[in-house]
Every structure is written in C-alpha cells, then in structure tokens.
C-alpha cells in the first residue's frame, strides 16, 4: 500500500478507533477499581477525614467498589477455567490441535473473556515462526481496528493495528501502523497525530531468497500464505458492547451513596458549639474554661437566649442502608452475576444450584456461542497449517465445562441409572469426576486391553460405544 493511501485510511478510521478505545479505557479503569468516584485522586481510593473546607462537611472520602472486576472474573472463571475439549473425528489430529493450542490455552481463553468483557471484542493473531511452527497470541483490543464489508456477510477485508514502540537507535517513540490483508502486511510509522510524517517502516523484515538461500536485503512488506487475514475476532455479544455499560450507572450510584455515608460518619463526630452572649473574646480562654466544666455567659435577664447550643449532623441510616442493598442487588442482576454475600447453597440439590447460577449461565452461554465460532476458525487455521484433509468442511465438536459447584453425588446417581442405555462416550462426557472425556475413553480402553487381552474384540468395540448387533 502506498503512503498516501495509508494516510487517508488512518484518518478515516481514527474517529471509530478513538470511540472504541475510550470505552475500553473506561472498562479497564473500572476493572482495576479506578471508578469515576476516584477521578479527583487520579484513580486512587483515599480516605480523607479533613479534605473539604466546608464547616459541617469536612470529610471527603473517595473509595471505589470493585464490582466490575468481580463480575468479569466470575464469568471468565466460570467459562474458561476448564478449556473446551476439541474433537475433529481424528485422534491423531485431535492430539496435534491440543498440542498446538498449548498447555496455557485455558489462561489465554480466560484473558480473551476478560478482554471481550472490557472491550466488547477480543482478538487473536496467528503466524508461523522461523521453524515453521504454528503460533498464536492475544492482541490488546485497543490496537486493532477491523475493516469489514458492508454486505450481509460482513467479511473482514483488512485490519489496521496501531501501537507505540521505542526505537532503540534514536530513543524516540513511534506509532507503528500495520495494514493486514489476506496476502500480506505493510508496516508504517509516524510521530505526528496528523500523519504528515508517515513513512514505511525501514528494515522491518529480512527478505530471504528461497531459491538461492541468500539474504537479499530488507523490506517493509511481509507476505504470508494463510489465504486470509490472520486475525480472529472473539465478540462478547452481537453488538460487541462492553459489559460495563450494563451497570456502570448503578456502580456510580453505589459509590456515591457509600462514600456519602462514610463522610457523614466522619463528620458526625465533629460538634460545633453555638455561643450566645459569651462573656469573653479569647478562644483559648474558652477552651480552658470548657475543660473545667464552667462557661462564663453575659446574661441580660431571664428571657434572653444566652447559652450554648450544639450543631450536629443527622444521618438517615435506614434510608441509605436500604438504597445500598437495593443498588447492590441491581448491579448483580444487570451484570448477570452471583453476589458472594448471598451464596447460601450448602448441601443444595442440583436444581437449586442451577437456579443460583442461572443468570451467570445465561451470560456465559451467550459468550460461548460467539467464542465457539471464533475458536472453530482458529482450529481450522491450525488444520490448514497441519495440511489436514478438508479443513474447512470438517466437523468440529467443542465440549465446554463450567467451573461451578456441583452436587457430584446426585449427578453420579443419575448417571448410573442411565449408564446401560448410553454409550461410553456419553457417559465419559457426563461423568462429574472426569475433566478430559477423550482421555477417559483411552484410559478405559487401555484397562480393558490390560485385563481382557487382545482375544476379546467385543470389549474393544464396546469402549467405542458400538453395540455388537450394530457392528
């Protein structure tokens, strides 16, 4: 791409990128417990009993409540603690996909859920390293600006990725702009906000001549052979809307009432004395006489108003407590989470536990629906790299496991009652003690071979869930 064309593209996508990043930044602030109540303190929660110059309102406490992180991490832990198992109906390919996804796949999936909750969409970028190994990584959402087609297919046409990078040779910070298409990536850099100094990034890549096996120089354009743009979006919902804006107003109300309550508690300890016809002018003299329990007053008669009155603050405790409780309940309702202080499910039945998790399950199921489609795209990219047959048409089955409290005894009893009518695969998937059902089937097969030997082919058939008559 030419510099002139790239400059126009950057300018036209800047407003959309700025709006997206502003929402993401707000979500990240709340995720790190830097709610709007702390803006005056640069995002830090502070207790100031003497922070205001108002006589009766001297306290200025600003403490934020971290509901947003609690709700986001609840879903991430519930949905992504146990990574989904993948089955492409080929054991060898299944193992290769699992190995390529890596041992830390669950951690990456957890981060994708957190990013998607904060930004509305998370992004993965994949590539092959110098050894030809398939790699993938999570790209911060505020770096990616996708460009889609306007038709109903909403096809990804290109990706703009912008981030800051320090040039060690000059000591200057540059904005790096990557422009990805389905065939290549072009790299640019700039320092000015109007892109007037935009230029191709010099020496970004070493160009290697495969025929001669020689280094022929450097370039700013990198070719790739993926046949599509190597970026995958993991949307949180249909409109790619951050979770925070479902309940941000409620969190702000809670912070306001909570801190107002704390301020009143501090202020109520201060008592202002109102002196009428005090017989003196020296404040230190008054404090000394107050310690002795005697205050000199100038009285003009029995009907005058000479004396000492107290000015204090009355706190509407019941009203504020009720408002805090109702606001907190609304936060968890709109955030579709579980209030830890209301968790009273000791020895509860499976139905009761499901009801407790109903709102969280609804949110997680919606996230799973969008993530399943995106994860399928990543799996197909791995299969294309592995040169598997029919990678785009092959059936992919994902099995997701929730990290929640279970009544294992009840589930095991139910499983035992239907075991004789179900295949071994179905039993392995539903077994509450099994995390990897595919490994469970392999272990069962190994045990049968070990005890029955290879002279019992019927035993091996049954492990695969096949009935003898059907075979």
FIGU-300852 format. One line per 8 residues: number of its first residue (from 1); their letters; for each residue x, y, z of C-alpha. Coordinates in steps of 0.25 Angstrom, whole numbers, m for minus. Layout:
REM residues N
NUM	A	X:Y:Z ~ ...
//
This chain:
REM residues 471
1	XXXXXXXX	0:0:0 ~ 5:14:m3 ~ 7:24:8 ~ m3:34:2 ~ m14:23:2 ~ m10:18:16 ~ m10:32:22 ~ m25:34:17
9	XXXXXXXX	m29:21:23 ~ m23:24:36 ~ m30:38:37 ~ m43:31:33 ~ m43:21:43 ~ m37:30:55 ~ m51:34:60 ~ m56:20:61
17	XXXXXXXX	m43:15:67 ~ m44:27:77 ~ m58:24:81 ~ m55:9:83 ~ m43:12:91 ~ m50:22:100 ~ m60:11:104 ~ m49:1:106
25	XXXXXXXX	m41:10:115 ~ m53:13:124 ~ m55:m2:125 ~ m41:m5:129 ~ m41:7:139 ~ m53:0:146 ~ m47:m13:145 ~ m35:m8:153
33	XXXXXXXX	m44:m2:163 ~ m42:13:158 ~ m56:17:157 ~ m61:31:154 ~ m62:34:169 ~ m47:34:169 ~ m44:43:157 ~ m40:54:167
41	XXXXXXXX	m30:45:173 ~ m24:41:159 ~ m31:27:161 ~ m26:24:175 ~ m36:21:186 ~ m33:30:198 ~ m39:33:212 ~ m39:48:215
49	XXXXXXXX	m46:52:228 ~ m42:66:226 ~ m42:68:211 ~ m52:79:210 ~ m53:94:215 ~ m68:93:218 ~ m70:95:233 ~ m80:83:234
57	XXXXXXXX	m75:75:222 ~ m60:74:225 ~ m59:59:221 ~ m56:56:206 ~ m54:41:205 ~ m54:35:191 ~ m53:19:192 ~ m58:11:179
65	XXXXXXXX	m65:m2:180 ~ m59:m13:170 ~ m72:m19:165 ~ m68:m19:151 ~ m55:m28:153 ~ m63:m37:161 ~ m74:m39:150 ~ m64:m40:139
73	XXXXXXXX	m55:m50:147 ~ m67:m58:151 ~ m71:m61:136 ~ m56:m63:132 ~ m54:m73:143 ~ m68:m80:141 ~ m66:m81:126 ~ m51:m83:124
81	XXXXXXXX	m45:m89:136 ~ m46:m103:129 ~ m43:m101:114 ~ m52:m107:104 ~ m49:m121:98 ~ m48:m121:83 ~ m52:m133:74 ~ m50:m133:59
89	XXXXXXXX	m52:m148:58 ~ m38:m152:56 ~ m30:m156:69 ~ m16:m152:63 ~ m21:m138:58 ~ m28:m136:72 ~ m15:m138:79 ~ m8:m129:69
97	XXXXXXXX	m18:m118:71 ~ m17:m119:86 ~ m2:m118:86 ~ m3:m106:77 ~ m13:m99:86 ~ m3:m101:97 ~ m3:m104:112 ~ m7:m90:115
105	XXXXXXXX	m19:m90:106 ~ m28:m88:118 ~ m21:m76:122 ~ m22:m70:108 ~ m36:m73:107 ~ m38:m66:121 ~ m31:m54:116 ~ m40:m54:104
113	XXXXXXXX	m52:m54:112 ~ m47:m42:121 ~ m43:m34:108 ~ m56:m37:101 ~ m64:m33:114 ~ m56:m20:115 ~ m55:m16:100 ~ m67:m24:94
121	XXXXXXXX	m58:m32:85 ~ m44:m39:87 ~ m34:m42:77 ~ m25:m53:73 ~ m13:m52:63 ~ m7:m65:58 ~ 6:m67:50 ~ 17:m77:47
129	XXXXXXXX	31:m76:53 ~ 44:m77:47 ~ 44:m92:49 ~ 30:m93:43 ~ 22:m96:56 ~ 8:m90:57 ~ 7:m79:67 ~ m4:m70:72
137	XXXXXXXX	m5:m59:82 ~ m15:m49:88 ~ m14:m35:83 ~ m19:m24:92 ~ m33:m19:87 ~ m29:m4:86 ~ m18:m8:76 ~ m28:m14:66
145	XXXXXXXX	m37:m6:56 ~ m44:m16:47 ~ m50:m12:33 ~ m62:m20:29 ~ m70:m21:16 ~ m84:m14:16 ~ m91:m26:11 ~ m99:m36:20
153	XXXXXXXX	m87:m46:20 ~ m79:m35:28 ~ m66:m40:23 ~ m53:m36:29 ~ m46:m28:18 ~ m34:m23:25 ~ m28:m20:39 ~ m21:m7:44
161	XXXXXXXX	m12:m10:56 ~ m6:2:63 ~ 3:2:75 ~ 14:10:81 ~ 29:5:80 ~ 42:11:85 ~ 53:12:74 ~ 66:8:82
169	XXXXXXXX	75:14:71 ~ 68:28:72 ~ 62:27:86 ~ 49:33:80 ~ 35:27:82 ~ 28:24:69 ~ 14:20:66 ~ 15:7:57
177	XXXXXXXX	3:4:48 ~ 1:m10:42 ~ m8:m12:30 ~ m12:m26:28 ~ m19:m33:16 ~ m21:m47:12 ~ m8:m47:5 ~ 2:m38:12
185	XXXXXXXX	5:m28:23 ~ 11:m14:21 ~ 18:m6:32 ~ 18:9:34 ~ 22:18:45 ~ 19:32:50 ~ 21:42:61 ~ 11:53:58
193	XXXXXXXX	m4:52:60 ~ m8:57:46 ~ 1:46:40 ~ 9:57:32 ~ 22:49:35 ~ 16:35:31 ~ 27:27:25 ~ 29:12:22
201	XXXXXXXX	36:5:34 ~ 50:3:29 ~ 57:m10:30 ~ 45:m17:37 ~ 48:m31:31 ~ 59:m38:25 ~ 56:m43:11 ~ 61:m57:8
209	XXXXXXXX	62:m63:m6 ~ 57:m77:m4 ~ 64:m81:m18 ~ 78:m77:m15 ~ 77:m78:0 ~ 82:m64:2 ~ 79:m51:9 ~ 75:m41:m1
217	XXXXXXXX	72:m29:8 ~ 61:m23:16 ~ 47:m19:13 ~ 34:m13:19 ~ 24:m23:13 ~ 23:m37:18 ~ 16:m47:10 ~ 8:m59:17
225	XXXXXXXX	2:m71:11 ~ m11:m72:20 ~ m20:m69:9 ~ m28:m60:19 ~ m25:m49:29 ~ m18:m56:41 ~ m27:m48:51 ~ m39:m55:58
233	XXXXXXXX	m49:m47:66 ~ m55:m52:79 ~ m68:m44:81 ~ m75:m43:94 ~ m89:m41:88 ~ m96:m37:75 ~ m93:m22:77 ~ m79:m24:82
241	XXXXXXXX	m83:m16:94 ~ m74:m15:107 ~ m81:m21:119 ~ m78:m9:128 ~ m89:m1:121 ~ m100:m10:126 ~ m98:m6:141 ~ m88:6:141
249	XXXXXXXX	m98:16:146 ~ m102:6:157 ~ m88:5:162 ~ m86:20:161 ~ m99:22:170 ~ m94:11:180 ~ m80:19:181 ~ m87:32:183
257	XXXXXXXX	m96:27:194 ~ m86:19:200 ~ m76:30:201 ~ m86:40:206 ~ m89:30:217 ~ m75:29:221 ~ m73:44:220 ~ m85:46:229
265	XXXXXXXX	m80:36:239 ~ m67:44:240 ~ m74:58:240 ~ m84:54:251 ~ m72:53:261 ~ m70:68:259 ~ m79:76:268 ~ m80:91:266
273	XXXXXXXX	m83:99:278 ~ m92:112:277 ~ m89:122:288 ~ m99:133:291 ~ m95:145:299 ~ m82:138:303 ~ m74:146:313 ~ m61:147:306
281	XXXXXXXX	m54:148:293 ~ m42:139:294 ~ m44:125:288 ~ m32:119:297 ~ m39:124:309 ~ m52:118:305 ~ m45:104:303 ~ m39:105:317
289	XXXXXXXX	m52:108:324 ~ m59:97:316 ~ m49:87:322 ~ m53:92:336 ~ m68:90:332 ~ m71:105:334 ~ m74:115:323 ~ m76:130:326
297	XXXXXXXX	m88:136:319 ~ m93:150:320 ~ m108:149:322 ~ m117:161:321 ~ m129:155:328 ~ m137:143:330 ~ m143:144:316 ~ m131:145:308
305	XXXXXXXX	m125:134:299 ~ m111:133:306 ~ m105:119:306 ~ m98:108:298 ~ m105:100:287 ~ m99:88:278 ~ m99:87:263 ~ m98:73:258
313	XXXXXXXX	m102:65:246 ~ m113:55:246 ~ m111:42:237 ~ m122:35:230 ~ m117:21:233 ~ m129:13:229 ~ m131:20:216 ~ m117:19:212
321	XXXXXXXX	m115:5:216 ~ m128:1:208 ~ m122:9:196 ~ m109:2:197 ~ m115:m12:198 ~ m125:m10:186 ~ m114:m4:177 ~ m104:m15:180
329	XXXXXXXX	m115:m25:177 ~ m118:m18:164 ~ m103:m18:160 ~ m103:m33:161 ~ m116:m34:153 ~ m112:m25:142 ~ m98:m31:142 ~ m103:m45:142
337	XXXXXXXX	m94:m50:153 ~ m95:m56:167 ~ m94:m48:179 ~ m84:m55:188 ~ m90:m50:201 ~ m103:m57:197 ~ m97:m70:194 ~ m104:m80:203
345	XXXXXXXX	m105:m93:195 ~ m99:m103:206 ~ m104:m117:202 ~ m113:m111:192 ~ m119:m120:181 ~ m114:m120:166 ~ m127:m112:163 ~ m124:m101:174
353	XXXXXXXX	m110:m100:169 ~ m114:m98:155 ~ m124:m87:159 ~ m113:m80:167 ~ m104:m80:154 ~ m116:m77:145 ~ m112:m62:142 ~ m98:m65:140
361	XXXXXXXX	m100:m77:132 ~ m109:m69:122 ~ m98:m59:121 ~ m87:m70:119 ~ m95:m78:109 ~ m97:m65:100 ~ m82:m63:101 ~ m79:m77:98
369	XXXXXXXX	m88:m77:85 ~ m79:m65:80 ~ m66:m71:85 ~ m69:m85:79 ~ m70:m79:65 ~ m57:m72:67 ~ m50:m84:73 ~ m54:m92:61
377	XXXXXXXX	m47:m82:52 ~ m34:m83:60 ~ m35:m99:59 ~ m37:m98:44 ~ m25:m90:43 ~ m17:m100:51 ~ m23:m111:42 ~ m19:m104:29
385	XXXXXXXX	m5:m102:35 ~ m4:m117:38 ~ m9:m120:24 ~ m21:m128:29 ~ m31:m132:19 ~ m43:m123:17 ~ m40:m114:28 ~ m51:m104:24
393	XXXXXXXX	m62:m115:23 ~ m58:m124:34 ~ m68:m125:46 ~ m63:m119:59 ~ m69:m122:72 ~ m66:m114:85 ~ m69:m118:99 ~ m69:m107:109
401	XXXXXXXX	m69:m110:124 ~ m74:m100:134 ~ m65:m97:147 ~ m77:m97:157 ~ m81:m104:170 ~ m87:m118:167 ~ m95:m128:175 ~ m86:m139:170
409	XXXXXXXX	m93:m150:177 ~ m107:m146:171 ~ m100:m146:157 ~ m93:m159:159 ~ m106:m166:163 ~ m113:m160:151 ~ m102:m165:142 ~ m102:m179:148
417	XXXXXXXX	m117:m180:145 ~ m115:m177:130 ~ m102:m184:128 ~ m107:m197:122 ~ m115:m189:112 ~ m104:m179:108 ~ m91:m180:100 ~ m77:m180:107
425	XXXXXXXX	m75:m166:100 ~ m87:m160:106 ~ m84:m166:120 ~ m70:m161:119 ~ m75:m147:116 ~ m85:m146:127 ~ m76:m152:138 ~ m75:m141:148
433	XXXXXXXX	m61:m147:152 ~ m55:m146:138 ~ m49:m133:132 ~ m44:m139:119 ~ m54:m149:114 ~ m45:m153:102 ~ m34:m157:111 ~ m44:m164:120
441	XXXXXXXX	m48:m173:108 ~ m34:m176:105 ~ m31:m180:119 ~ m43:m189:119 ~ m39:m196:106 ~ m25:m198:112 ~ m31:m204:125 ~ m39:m214:117
449	XXXXXXXX	m28:m218:108 ~ m19:m220:120 ~ m29:m229:127 ~ m36:m236:116 ~ m25:m236:106 ~ m26:m235:91 ~ m34:m248:90 ~ m47:m241:94
457	XXXXXXXX	m50:m231:82 ~ m64:m229:87 ~ m59:m222:99 ~ m51:m212:90 ~ m64:m210:82 ~ m72:m206:94 ~ m61:m196:98 ~ m64:m188:85
465	XXXXXXX	m79:m188:89 ~ m83:m198:78 ~ m93:m209:80 ~ m89:m223:76 ~ m102:m225:68 ~ m100:m212:60 ~ m86:m216:57
//
